[in-house]
Amino acid sequence: MENVFVLMIDTRLVGVYTSHRKAVQAAIMDNLPYDYKLSDYVYDFGVEFFTFTDDKNSERVYEIQEVTPDERA
């Protein structure tokens, strides 16, 4: 079985996607209506962190992690 990409915001599950592109698009599309802009990106121990901020410096931090289904951590 192929790996999936888990998208989370502040420890809340947003969705599980079949490709990295779809997971990133979901994070971006989730922020467009609210005028949040990507302000920071960090890759740490296999997890990607995307930080979006608005004009008032409110932050939303998304994380994407590649996961192999049916496999122990």
C-alpha beads as a LAMMPS data file, in Angstrom:
LAMMPS data file: protein, C-alpha beads

73 atoms
72 bonds

1 atom types
1 bond types

-500.0 500.0 xlo xhi
-500.0 500.0 ylo yhi
-500.0 500.0 zlo zhi

Masses

1 110.0

Atoms # bond

1 1 1 0.000 0.000 0.000
2 1 1 1.261 3.485 -0.838
3 1 1 2.040 6.135 1.733
4 1 1 -0.478 8.852 2.560
5 1 1 0.020 12.423 3.736
6 1 1 -1.656 13.551 6.945
7 1 1 -2.482 17.255 7.240
8 1 1 -3.028 18.729 10.711
9 1 1 -3.540 22.195 12.172
10 1 1 -2.707 22.726 15.837
11 1 1 -2.960 18.963 16.571
12 1 1 -6.378 18.729 14.848
13 1 1 -6.698 16.436 11.853
14 1 1 -7.660 18.276 8.667
15 1 1 -7.405 15.404 6.198
16 1 1 -5.505 12.494 4.736
17 1 1 -4.325 12.821 1.128
18 1 1 -2.874 10.473 -1.457
19 1 1 -0.215 12.934 -2.625
20 1 1 1.967 15.602 -1.088
21 1 1 0.708 18.123 -3.644
22 1 1 -2.915 17.634 -2.583
23 1 1 -2.036 18.070 1.097
24 1 1 -0.156 21.317 0.429
25 1 1 -2.982 22.592 -1.784
26 1 1 -5.503 21.880 0.973
27 1 1 -3.457 23.908 3.473
28 1 1 -3.147 26.829 1.055
29 1 1 -6.802 26.747 0.017
30 1 1 -7.839 26.685 3.674
31 1 1 -6.102 30.037 4.179
32 1 1 -6.925 31.947 0.993
33 1 1 -10.399 33.161 2.032
34 1 1 -8.970 34.645 5.241
35 1 1 -6.019 36.440 3.588
36 1 1 -3.397 34.459 5.505
37 1 1 0.009 34.319 3.840
38 1 1 2.749 31.718 4.136
39 1 1 5.326 33.255 6.473
40 1 1 7.499 30.305 7.489
41 1 1 8.361 26.761 6.428
42 1 1 10.313 24.226 8.510
43 1 1 11.187 20.599 7.780
44 1 1 12.049 18.770 10.996
45 1 1 12.418 15.001 11.507
46 1 1 10.215 14.113 8.533
47 1 1 7.435 16.585 9.374
48 1 1 6.796 19.764 7.395
49 1 1 5.501 22.823 9.240
50 1 1 3.792 25.618 7.318
51 1 1 3.103 28.832 9.255
52 1 1 0.502 31.209 7.841
53 1 1 -0.011 34.715 9.269
54 1 1 -2.478 37.512 8.633
55 1 1 -2.122 41.302 8.887
56 1 1 -2.776 41.191 12.653
57 1 1 0.015 38.610 13.149
58 1 1 -2.407 35.807 13.989
59 1 1 -0.746 32.480 13.187
60 1 1 -2.007 29.158 11.911
61 1 1 0.520 26.311 11.886
62 1 1 -0.125 23.328 9.615
63 1 1 1.905 20.156 9.600
64 1 1 2.198 17.484 6.945
65 1 1 3.603 14.061 7.681
66 1 1 4.027 11.124 5.338
67 1 1 2.609 7.942 6.869
68 1 1 2.616 4.294 5.845
69 1 1 -0.855 2.834 6.513
70 1 1 -1.158 -0.233 8.739
71 1 1 2.357 0.132 10.102
72 1 1 3.412 0.685 13.697
73 1 1 5.138 3.932 14.584

Bonds

1 1 1 2
2 1 2 3
3 1 3 4
4 1 4 5
5 1 5 6
6 1 6 7
7 1 7 8
8 1 8 9
9 1 9 10
10 1 10 11
11 1 11 12
12 1 12 13
13 1 13 14
14 1 14 15
15 1 15 16
16 1 16 17
17 1 17 18
18 1 18 19
19 1 19 20
20 1 20 21
21 1 21 22
22 1 22 23
23 1 23 24
24 1 24 25
25 1 25 26
26 1 26 27
27 1 27 28
28 1 28 29
29 1 29 30
30 1 30 31
31 1 31 32
32 1 32 33
33 1 33 34
34 1 34 35
35 1 35 36
36 1 36 37
37 1 37 38
38 1 38 39
39 1 39 40
40 1 40 41
41 1 41 42
42 1 42 43
43 1 43 44
44 1 44 45
45 1 45 46
46 1 46 47
47 1 47 48
48 1 48 49
49 1 49 50
50 1 50 51
51 1 51 52
52 1 52 53
53 1 53 54
54 1 54 55
55 1 55 56
56 1 56 57
57 1 57 58
58 1 58 59
59 1 59 60
60 1 60 61
61 1 61 62
62 1 62 63
63 1 63 64
64 1 64 65
65 1 65 66
66 1 66 67
67 1 67 68
68 1 68 69
69 1 69 70
70 1 70 71
71 1 71 72
72 1 72 73
